Amino acid sequence: MDSKELYAIYEQHPVITTDSRDCPEGSIFIALKGESFDGNQFAAQALDKGCAVAIVSDEQVYNDYHGDKQMILVPDTLQAYKDMAREHRRRFDIPVVGITGTNGKTTTKELVHAVLDERYDGMATEGNYNNDVGVPKTLFRLNVMTEIAVVEMGASHPGDIKTLAETAEPTCGLITNVGKAHLQGFGSLEGVIRTKGELYDNLATRPDSVIFVNADNDYLMNILPQGVKTECYTSDEGKQGARVYGQMIACDPFLRLKWREADGDWHEVATHLIGSYNLDNVLAAVTVGLHFEVTPEQICHAIEHYEPSNNRSQLTHTEHNHLIVDAYNANPTSMAAALDNFSVMEVSPKMAILGEMRELGASSREEHERVVEKLKSCPFDEVWLVGKEFKDIDCPYRKFDDVEQVKAAIADCRPEGRYILIKGSNGTRLLQLPTLL
């Protein structure tokens, strides 16, 4: 059964579920399979609960089913899901903005969405549903009211962006940056660059596509495909040919900046974003907005009213401390940026609680040593390091095997009156700490 035949079934039953615990009446259940689960084993149960159709890849499950509802056998249920999502996306002749990058892609996606929402009835990836399950889920939210869509795409292995772009078929897009993340899957920084660049490769195959690019990023400029329209943004006033120029005014602690179009007037914006590194993310959103004819006033309004709510550089005030929570994820590039930003913030006293960085493969030891070395030049009053990757590195900082030891230390003697940076990979579970501090 090809994608068009599968989509014809979706048109009859336009609700999809991949969770056998949530089976709306008349919906389609797709039996996805992963390393630790197999949806095929729950397909019959999903039909009993109310699904009208189950799409499976297990021939035995298919043969054993003798109910009165439809069960469809396909070679690969995930591929079927993506094929159906692509068919759905093709029903809508609208701009689709594809966004990927090592760091900042979720914040940039939300900023772009906020800016475009000033003028259009837009839709964007919810949360960080940016993988090969999340992207189809996003595409199935397209409806007749949608005028523009922003689709975030994440990757942990070569080829991931290629397949996601083939599913979403973006008409324009941007790569926020490239850096050292998921090195265990990519093998090297060059592998990261090639994989992120798959978005450019996809856009190069589409007529009238547009690439928005940070002209200050040599990695991205060097892999731009020939013959594709580009619109650049930069924080370097000396660069010629950019559409948008921007400068940081202050970061105390929230980022304040000004931006202008080439030969245009300056516009000042006070954001709710922590971190000077967010300047590039804001300029990306400005550039996309201008391309789609959002006015400068609307752009500034959207950016000034955007507040992050995803544990990415959030400033929160507790009864005892001021917390900069950036613990959704961490890699060498984002860790260095967080430490640089916290170093220049004009606040005191400063404390950093840093969790280990995951999925770095053979580079893990070296990258954690780099963090420790960098800390030596940071003006922090106290540093706590969390995770076994830090354990054998010689340094003067307090170390903890895991978050449970940190929680015990806080219970014994909680820090008071401090500005505390909390940064680490999600797997270190540092997000459990803010309520204790």
N, C-alpha and C positions, 0 to 999 in steps of 0.2 A: 504494500500500500504506500503510494507516494505522498508527498507533503500536501498536495492539493486535495487528495482524497481524505487525508486526515483532517485537513482544515474544514472540509465539507461537513464532517462529523461535529467539529467544534461549532460550526454555524447553527447546527441543530441543538447543541447543548453548550451554550457559551459561558460555562463556568468550569474552571480547571482547578483541581486540587492535587497536591502531591503528598498530602498528609491523611492517612487512613482514619485519623481521629476527627477529621473535619470533612465530612462528606455531604455537602448540600444536595438536596433532592434534584435529580436530573443532571448532575455534574459529570465531568470526565475525571477519572482517577488515572494519573500517570505513575506507574510503578518505578520510581527512580531507584538506582542501586549504587551504594557506596561501599567504602572499606568496612564499615561497621554496621551496615543495615542493608536490607533487601526488600524493597517495596513490593516485589512480586509475591512475597509470602502473605501480604495483606490485601491482595487484589480482590479476592472473593469476598472478604469481609467488607471492603469498601462498597462493593455492589450491594451487599445485604443492607448496608447502612443508608443507602439512598442514591449512590452514583448510578448513572444510566449506562456508562461505558467505562471499561478499564483497559488501559493500554499496557501490555506486559511484554517482557523479553524472555521469560522462562517458558520453554516449550512444555515442560511437565505440568506447570501450573495451568497453562492454556488447555492442555489435553484433559486435565483432571476436572476442569470446570464444567458443570452440567446444569447451570442455572438458566433462567429465562432472559437474562440481560446480556448485553454485548461485551465480549472480551476480544481484544484485538492483539495479535502477536506481531511484534516488530523486532528487528535485529538489535536495536539499541533504543531504549526508551528516552534517554537524555537527548539523543540526536533527533528523535521524533518530536520531542518537546520544543527544541530549538527550531526545527523545520516549520512547525505549526506557528511558532511565534513570528518567524520571518514572513510567513504568508499573511499573518495578521498585520504586521507592520506595513506590508505592501498595499494594504487597503487604504492607507492614509497618505495622501500626497502633501506631506508637511515637512518642514525642516526638522532634522534630528541632529542634535549636537552631541558628538561622542567625546568623552573626557576620560583620559587615563593619565598615569604618571606614578612615580615612586612615592612622592609625598604631596599632600595638599589636594588630591583629587576630589575628596568628599567635600571639603570646605569650598573649593572652587565650583564644584557642581551646585552646591546650595546657593552660592553667591550669584552664579549665572542664572539659576532658576529664579531667584528673587528679583534680579534685574529684568529678566524677560517677562515676569509676571506683572510688571508695571504696565505692559502694553498688550500682552497676549494671554489667552487661556492656556496656560502651559502645564506640563506634566514632567516630573523628574523622578529618577531613581529614589526610592525611599531608603533611608538609612544608608547602609553600605551593601545593599543587595547588588553586588557588581560582578558576580561570578557567572558560570555557565548555567546556573539555576536562577539566579537573581535577575539577569538580563532578560530572559524570556518572561519572567514574572512581571517585570516592568513593562515590556512591550504589550502584554495582554491588557494593560490598563489603558491603552490608547482607545479613544472613542470619538464619536462624531463631533464632540465639542472641543477636542484637543487641537490647538493651532500650532503648537511647537513642543518638542520633547527634548529633554536633556538626559542622556544615558551615560552613567558611569560604568567604566570597564576596568576590572582589576585583573592581575595576572600573578602567578607564582611559578609558571613554567613556560618555556618557549612554545610559541604557537597559540597561547591562550587569547591574546588580543586579536589575532587573525580570525579565530573562530567566532569570537564575540562580535567583531565588526561585521563579519559575514552574516551574522544573525540580525544585528540591529540596522545594518545598512545606513550609517550616518551620512548626512549630506555635508557636514562640516565638523571640525573637531579640533581638539588641542591636547597636547601632552604637557602637563604642568612642569615636570622636570624628570630627570633620571638620576638614580643614585643606588647605593648599595643596600638592597633589600632582597629577601628570598634568594640569597646567593646559593643556598643549598639546592634550589631548583633551577636557577639560571646558570650557575657555574662561575660566572664572572660579571663584572660591570658591563663588559661588551655584550654579554648575553641579555642583560637587562635592556640595554639600548636597542638591540635588534628587536626584542619582543615589543617594547613600547612603540617602536617605529613601525610596527605592523599596522597601526592605525593610519599612519601616513600612507603606507602602501595601499591600504584599502581605499582611502580617499582619492588616491591618484587614478584609480580605475573608474571613477564616477565623474561624469561631465558636470561642470559648474560647481564643483566642490570647493570649499574654502578651508584653509588651515590657519588657525590663530596661533602665533608662536612668540615666545619670549626671545627677543633679539639678543638678549644678554647671555643666553645659554648656548655656548658653542656646540655642545653635543647635539642639541636639537636643530640648530641652524645647519649643521654639517650633514644631516640625514634628510633634509627637505627634498622631496621629489621634484623633478623638473616638470614645468608645465602646469603646476597647480597654483591657483591664486592664493597668496598669503597676505595676512594682515598682522603686522608686528606691534608689540608693545615693549617698552624699555624704560629703565630708570636712568639711562645715560643720555643726558641732553646732547651729547656730541654725536650720537648716532643719527644718520640721515635715513629717511624713508619709512620710519615707523608711523603708524596711525595714532598711537597713544603714548604719551610720555607721562611719567609719574615720579614723585619724590616723596620720601618719608619726611614728615614734619617733626614728629615725636612718637615715642612709644612709652607712655608714662602712667599706667602700664598699657593702656589701650593704644592701638595704632591710629595715628592721625596722619593724613597724607594729602597731597594735592595732585591733580592730574589735568591734562589738557590734550586736546587733539592737536595734530600738527598745525602750527600757525593759529591756534585757537586760544581762548582765554583759560586761565587756571580755575579749577573748581576744587574747593577744600572739602574734605570728608573726615568726620570723626567716627571711627568704627567701634564696635564692641569686640574686636579681635585682639588677642594677645600675641605679640611676636612680630618683629620687623619682617620676618620671612613671609608674612601674609600680604606684603605689598604686591608681590607678583601675582598672587591669587586674585586680589582686587583688580589689578590692571587687566588681567585676563577677562574678568567679568565685564569690565568697562568696554573692552574691545569688542566682545561678543554683542553686548547691548547696542553699541553704536552701529555695528554691522546690520542689526535688525531694526534700526531706526528708533530705538528707545532714546528719548531726549536726555541731555545731560542732567536736567533737574530730576527726572524720574530715576536715572541711574544713581545719583547721589542719595536720593530718598531711600531707595532699596538697600543700598549698602549701609547707610547709617542706621537703618532699622533692623538689619540682620543680626541676630544673636545666636551664636553657636550653642548647640545642645547635644553634642555628640562626644563629649569627653575629649575634645581636641582643643587644647589651649584655652580652657575655660577658667576664668577667675571667679572663685567663690569665697565668700567670707563666712567663717564659722564663729562661734562664740569665743574661740581661743586663738585662731590663726587666719591667715589669708592664703588660700590655696590656688596654685596654678596647676590645674589637672590636665595632663596630656598623656594619659595612660591607655589610650585605645590601642596604640601600636607603637613600635619603635624599631628603627634601623640605624645604622651608623650616620646616615645623612641627616635624618630628622633629629637624632640625639644631639649631634653637633650643633644644629641650628637652635634647638631648645636651650642648650647650655650657653651659647653665644648671646641669645636674647635675654636670658635670665641674668647673665653677667652684667649687661649694660642697663638693666632696669634700675632706676634710681629709688630703690627701696631697701630697707634693712630692718632687722637682720635677715639673712638669707640662709635657707636650708634646702638641700636637694635630697630627695629619696628616689633613687634610680634603680629600676629593675633591669634584669638582663635582657639582651636582644636575642630573639629566637630566629631559627631558620637561616643561619649564616654558614652552615657547613664547616668546611676546613678553615675558613677565615675567622671563625668565631673567637678564638683565643686572641688573635692579633687585634681584632676590632675592639674587644673589651679592654685590652691593654691601652689602645688609643684613647678610649674614654677616660681611663684612669689618668693617663698622662695629661690629657686636656684639662681635667679637673684641677690639676696642680696650679694652673694659671687662672682659675676662676675665683672670684672674690666671694666665696661662700663661707659662712661661719660654721656650717656643719654639713656632712655628707653621709648618707646611709646607702649602702650598696646591697641589692637584694638579688639572690640567685647564685647557683653553683658556678656559673661562668666567671664570677668575680672572686670566688673563694681562694684560689691559689695565686692571685696577683698581689704582689707586695705593694702595699700602700698604707697610708695612715688613717684610712677611713673605716668607719664602723661597718661590719659586714653581717649579713643575715642569709641563712640558707633559703628561706621562703617567707611569704607574707605572714604566715602564722607567727614566726619569730618577731616580725616587726610589730604585729598587733600586741604581742605580749610586752614588748618594750614600751609601746605607747601606754598600755595599761599601767605599767610600772612607773613611768615618768613621762607624761605627755609634754611635748614641746609647747611653749606658750609665746604668743605675740610675735610670731615669725611669718615671713613670706616663704612658703614651701612649694617648690617645684616637685611634682609627682610625675615621673616619666618612665615608661617601660613597655615591653611587649604585653599584649593582653593576657597572655598565658601566665604571667607572673601575678596576676590578680590584684594589682595595686589599687584597682578601683574599689576595693573593699576598705581602703584607708580613710577617704575623706570624712565619712561619718564619725570616725574615731578621733579626728584631729580638730 
